[in-house]
Each structure stands twice: as structure tokens, then as C-alpha cells.
Amino acid sequence: MAVRVAIQGEPGAFSHQAALALFGPDLTLVPQPTFSALFAVMGQGAADRALLPIENTLVGSIHENFDRLLASSLYVVGETQLRIEHCLIARPGVGIEALRRVRSHPVALGQCRDFLARHPALEVMPAYDTAGAVKELMVEGGGQQAAIASELAAATYGGAVLAFGIEDDPQNFTRFLVLGRDPAPPEGASKTTLVFGLAHQPGSLHRALGVFATRGLDLAKIESRPKPGSPWEYLFYLDVLGDAKGAVADALAALQSLTRDLRVLGSYSEGIR
């Protein structure tokens, strides 16, 4: 039975591309209009896995998805990374000289500033989704309209790619977390994502992080987020590299007495960097 994978966005979105790379072409895609809907279908059992973008090498962390992850009962069971290549897409037979408008998600538009600056005749228009911009282009767009999205989006909806790799920086990668309703088996897990709060005491963060340093554990990421309902208090998200059943487990036991609201969001195999 094909794995059912929930994504935010239309078929052909970069999340769809990442899902295909991770789960193969036989997956059953469960596209959702919003991240809230993505979490909802997982909670309802309508999808087996969800792909959640969590950070981009150019834009940084997607902060609201840290908050959604904490508010849910889902676990991180894996991760993958995708090289983001933006394409200029139009209806077949339309040349770039005829274009007057281009639509895409604001983040995608922001990553193609140099290309857009070289084509000042193009009026920039935001869209809720990269692939959705291509879908709308093919349904109702005219010969003067284009979209910026993936090559997969062009193939999905029958668009023509006029230019490949129009992003400003080729070192453009998005990291996705794979979510499930149950934790992954700890055997072979090399990365652990956790969150905790701290008391307002001098050195509290230093002491908390020290449990990892003294055990030779590498912290791949630290992210702080406001704690809901507690003004000026913060939660710290950590990605810790190491054996989930060995030194990491030992560090977590030591961390219990130094932190508040400690929660392990998942232990899983580290994605390729």
C-alpha cells in the first residue's frame, strides 16, 4: 500500500518534489492548503506522513512551524533536504518578451530579485503557493502572465519552462521534517530534536547546554521561540547529533533537573548535509 504523504501546497510544489525524492513515485499525495490543515489531516489519520519545511539556507527558520510542531502530538521521524531551483514558467508558445506579469509565493519572488531586476517590464504579483501560481496560470492566465515555480510544477500542469535556475543564490536548500503519529524506532537514530524552557537564573542556558558539551555531543541547531502564554519567557529547540540510545539519552536524563517542560520531539536518522 502506497504511503500517504501530506504536504502544504498544490501538487508540483517543492514539498511534493521532496516527497517524491524521499518516498518514491508510488506515494499517495495528500495536498493541503495550509500548514494547520496539514497537521489536522495527520491527526485525523488521513495521511501516514507529513513533510514540514522547517528552515531554508537563504531565508532561515520557518518559525511558525516550530510553534505548530510543539502544539501537536506528532513526532519527527525523519528529515530530508531539497535543492531549490526556481524556473520561469509560461503557457506553451509564449516567449519571455511577451510577458508583463509574474506570480509566485513571496519567498520565491524574494529569492529571484536579480532576475526580476534584469526584467523590469515584469510586474510582480504574490501568490499563496508556487505550484498554485502555475496551476492558475494554466487555467486562467493569458499570454502576458508567467509564474515562478519548480520544473515539476511546469510538468504537472503543462507549462513551458522559459528559464531554469533563476534564483539569486544556487546554495538554496530547504530542510523538511518528516512527521508521524508514533516515534521512530531509536535503533540507528543519529539526530534528536527536543525543546525545553529555563528558569530566569544566571547561567541556566550555559548549564543546560553543558550536558551536551561534556559528553562530546554536537548541537546542529539552536532556536529560541517565545513561550505561548508567558510573556518574555522562551523555549529552546535543539537538534543534537549522536546515538539516541547512548550519550544523547544520558544527556537528556541530566537535562531533566536543569530545565522546564522538556520534550523530545523525535529521534531519527540524520539527513544528508
C-alpha positions in Angstrom: 0.0 0.0 0.0 1.4 3.4 -1.0 2.4 5.7 1.8 0.1 8.7 2.1 2.1 11.9 2.4 0.6 15.2 3.4 2.2 18.5 2.1 1.2 22.1 2.3 0.6 23.4 -1.2 -0.5 22.1 -4.6 0.9 19.1 -6.5 4.1 20.2 -8.1 5.2 22.3 -5.1 8.7 21.9 -3.8 7.3 19.9 -0.9 5.9 17.5 -3.5 9.3 17.2 -5.1 10.9 16.5 -1.7 8.3 13.8 -1.0 9.0 12.1 -4.3 12.7 12.1 -3.6 12.1 10.6 -0.2 9.2 8.2 -0.7 9.4 7.4 -4.4 6.9 7.9 -7.3 4.3 5.5 -5.8 3.3 7.7 -2.9 -0.2 9.0 -2.5 0.0 12.8 -2.2 -2.4 14.5 0.3 -2.1 18.2 -0.6 -3.4 20.7 1.9 -4.0 24.5 1.6 -2.3 25.4 4.9 0.1 24.1 7.5 -2.8 23.9 10.0 -4.7 21.7 7.6 -1.6 19.5 7.2 -1.4 18.9 11.0 -5.2 18.3 11.0 -5.2 15.5 8.4 -2.3 13.8 10.2 -4.4 13.9 13.4 -7.4 12.5 11.6 -5.4 9.6 10.2 -5.9 10.7 6.6 -2.2 10.7 6.0 0.7 8.4 7.1 3.4 11.0 7.0 3.7 14.8 6.6 6.5 16.8 5.1 7.1 20.1 7.1 9.5 22.7 5.8 11.5 23.9 8.8 14.3 26.0 7.5 15.9 27.4 4.3 19.6 28.2 3.8 18.7 31.7 2.5 15.6 32.7 4.4 16.4 30.9 7.7 14.0 29.2 10.1 10.2 28.9 9.4 9.4 30.0 13.0 5.6 29.3 12.9 6.3 25.6 12.1 8.3 25.2 15.3 5.2 26.5 17.1 2.9 24.2 15.3 5.1 21.2 16.0 5.1 22.0 19.7 1.3 22.4 19.8 0.8 19.0 18.1 1.2 15.4 19.3 3.2 14.4 16.2 6.7 13.2 16.2 9.7 13.9 14.0 10.6 10.6 12.4 13.0 11.7 9.6 14.3 14.6 7.6 15.3 15.4 4.0 16.9 18.3 2.2 16.0 19.7 -1.2 17.9 21.9 -3.6 15.5 24.7 -4.6 15.7 25.6 -8.3 13.3 28.3 -9.5 12.0 28.3 -13.0 10.2 30.9 -15.1 7.1 29.2 -16.5 4.6 30.4 -19.1 1.9 28.9 -21.2 3.3 26.9 -24.2 4.1 29.1 -27.2 4.6 32.3 -25.1 8.0 33.9 -25.3 9.7 35.9 -22.5 9.5 39.1 -24.4 5.6 39.0 -24.3 5.4 38.7 -20.5 4.2 41.5 -18.4 3.3 39.9 -15.0 4.8 37.1 -12.9 3.3 35.4 -9.9 4.7 33.2 -7.1 5.0 32.8 -3.4 6.6 35.9 -1.8 9.6 33.9 -0.6 10.2 32.6 -4.1 9.9 36.1 -5.6 12.4 37.4 -3.0 14.9 34.7 -4.0 14.8 35.8 -7.6 15.4 39.5 -7.1 18.4 39.7 -9.5 16.5 38.0 -12.3 13.4 40.3 -11.8 15.7 43.3 -11.7 17.0 42.3 -15.2 13.4 42.2 -16.4 11.8 45.4 -15.2 8.8 45.0 -17.5 7.6 42.2 -15.3 5.0 43.2 -12.7 5.5 41.1 -9.6 2.3 39.6 -8.1 2.3 37.4 -4.9 0.6 34.0 -4.8 -0.1 31.7 -1.9 1.9 28.8 -3.4 4.5 28.4 -6.2 2.8 25.4 -7.8 -0.6 27.1 -7.3 0.7 30.0 -9.3 1.4 27.7 -12.2 -2.0 26.0 -11.9 -3.8 29.3 -12.0 -1.6 30.4 -15.0 -2.7 27.4 -17.0 -6.4 27.7 -16.1 -6.9 31.4 -16.4 -3.7 33.2 -17.3 -3.2 34.9 -20.6 -0.2 35.2 -22.8 1.3 38.0 -20.8 1.5 36.1 -17.5 4.1 33.8 -16.0 4.9 32.1 -12.8 8.0 31.2 -10.8 8.0 27.6 -9.5 9.7 24.2 -9.9 10.2 22.3 -13.1 7.9 19.7 -11.5 5.1 22.3 -11.3 5.6 23.0 -15.0 5.4 19.3 -15.9 2.4 18.8 -13.6 0.2 21.5 -15.2 1.6 21.6 -18.8 3.5 24.8 -18.5 6.6 25.7 -20.5 9.9 26.5 -18.8 11.4 29.6 -20.3 14.4 29.9 -17.9 15.9 27.5 -15.4 17.8 28.3 -12.2 16.7 31.9 -11.9 17.3 32.1 -8.2 20.0 34.6 -6.9 22.0 32.0 -5.0 22.4 28.4 -6.1 23.2 27.4 -2.5 19.4 27.4 -1.8 18.3 24.4 0.2 15.2 23.7 2.2 15.2 21.2 5.1 12.0 19.3 5.7 11.0 17.3 8.7 9.1 14.1 8.3 6.3 13.8 10.8 4.4 10.7 12.0 1.9 9.9 14.7 4.3 7.5 16.5 8.0 7.9 17.3 10.6 6.3 15.1 12.5 3.3 16.5 15.6 4.6 18.4 17.8 2.0 16.8 20.1 3.8 14.3 18.8 7.2 15.2 21.6 9.8 14.9 19.7 13.0 15.5 17.3 14.1 18.2 15.1 17.2 18.2 14.0 18.4 21.6 12.5 21.5 23.3 12.8 22.9 26.8 12.3 26.0 28.9 14.5 27.5 31.5 14.2 29.4 34.8 15.3 33.1 34.8 18.6 32.4 36.6 22.2 33.4 35.7 23.9 30.7 33.7 20.8 28.5 33.3 21.3 28.1 29.5 25.1 27.5 29.9 24.4 24.7 32.4 21.7 23.2 30.1 24.0 23.2 27.1 26.9 21.9 29.1 25.3 18.5 29.5 25.9 18.0 25.7 29.4 19.5 25.6 30.7 17.3 28.5 29.5 14.2 26.5 31.1 15.3 23.3 27.7 15.8 21.5 27.3 18.2 18.6 24.4 20.7 18.5 23.4 21.1 14.9 20.9 23.8 15.6 19.6 26.0 18.5 16.4 28.0 18.0 14.6 30.1 20.6 10.9 30.9 20.4 8.5 32.9 22.7 6.7 30.6 25.1 2.9 30.8 24.5 1.1 32.5 27.4 4.2 33.5 29.2 5.5 37.0 28.1 9.3 37.3 28.0 9.8 33.6 28.5 11.3 31.4 25.8 11.6 27.9 24.7 14.8 26.5 23.2 14.7 24.0 20.3 17.8 21.9 19.9 19.0 19.4 17.2 21.5 17.1 18.9 23.7 14.7 16.9 24.6 11.4 18.5 23.4 7.9 19.4 19.8 8.3 20.7 20.2 5.3 23.0 23.7 6.2 24.2 25.2 9.6 25.0 22.1 11.5 24.0 19.9 9.5 26.3 22.4 10.1 29.1 22.4 13.9 28.4 18.6 14.0 28.4 18.5 12.4 31.8 20.9 15.0 33.1 18.8 17.8 31.5 15.6 16.9 33.3 16.7 18.6 36.6 18.0 21.7 34.8 15.1 22.6 32.6 11.3 23.1 32.4 8.9 21.4 30.0 11.5 19.2 28.4 10.0 17.3 25.5 11.7 15.1 22.9 10.1 15.8 19.6 11.8 12.8 17.9 14.9 10.8 17.3 15.7 9.8 13.7 18.3 9.3 11.1 20.2 12.5 10.1 19.5 13.6 6.6 22.4 14.2 4.1 24.1 17.5 4.6 
